[in-house]
């Protein structure tokens, strides 16, 4: 029997979405689906999420979206985009009868207009308004298959992990989550300059070790300025994007979740540069860890670079608006000017180290 992973949490007997979940369970079972997480009590972590994906043949997200639900849905979308073989042919349906997914949809639409998300999310994250619609969408998607994301592998991954000690004058490491697809020269110039500024301020640069877009430029800027650079990537993404040259340390991981985990563990602060759905996924992971009190995020500041374009439009406006529903004051800081990033990070790192 095909297996569907049902996301969402049941919050007691008076949860208004309990009845919706019950209708979903009945209809899925009656149509021959086995169900993972039928009670809504299974926790997903970065260490086990890929295994949960492998075990399922489809994914259904319920109303009442939480920060963790957003993370899981975006993670599936990122998997489709990066040709994760474990997601091949596995459809995803989001039941949005309460509108709790609207903020995520608005954000992905915004990024599609900007060009950092090249696929139409609605073709991959199928939206239903009722339990009845969910079954129809699942069956139709299984019959027709998932759309081609328009990407091809350009090489074969043969690299292995390696590590270089941090320099003696090391003042900390800053992880830069950003786009590997942006080609706009102004954004690329910002990436190169920021990497250079990190090196000049004795700050290490941690990245997703992509060779293209802003990510490649951040690494190049740091390397050419003599900085320490660390990165992590996975084989199937390396085959799409390649690896930058000059990395001081590289951590090869089997999936994008353990890749995020090692990047977080090896960083002292985080900057959310302009990016796409993978950058959104990484930001959500940081916020979840902060709210869980995860030790790898203790005293580590998060800064969103809400860059404005020539027309004055803010890159991350919809992300910040979406996060206001689930995040608390102080969990992240917004900066609009590139030159303010390093001083802000340094100030926050000092304050965090002092317990302020």
Buried (B, 14 or more C-beta within 10 A) or exposed (E): EBEBBBBBBBEEEEBEBBEBBEBBBEBBEEEEBEBBBBEBEBEBEBEEBBEBBEEBBBBBBBBBBBBBBBBBBBBBBBBBBBBBEBBEEBBBBBBBBBEBBEBBBBBBBBBBEBEBBBBEBEEBBBBBEEBEBBBEBBEEBBEEEBEEBEBEEEEEBEEEEEEEEBEEEBBBBBBBBBBBBBEBEEBBBBBBBBBBBBBBBBBBBBBBBBBBBBBBBBBBBBBEBEBBBBBBBBBBBBBBBBBBEEBBBBBBBEBBBBBBBBBBBBBBBBBBBBBBBBBBBBBBBBBBBBBEEBEBBEBBBBBBBBBEEEEEEBBBBBBBBBBEEBBEEEBBEBBBEBEEBBEBBBEBBEEBEEEE
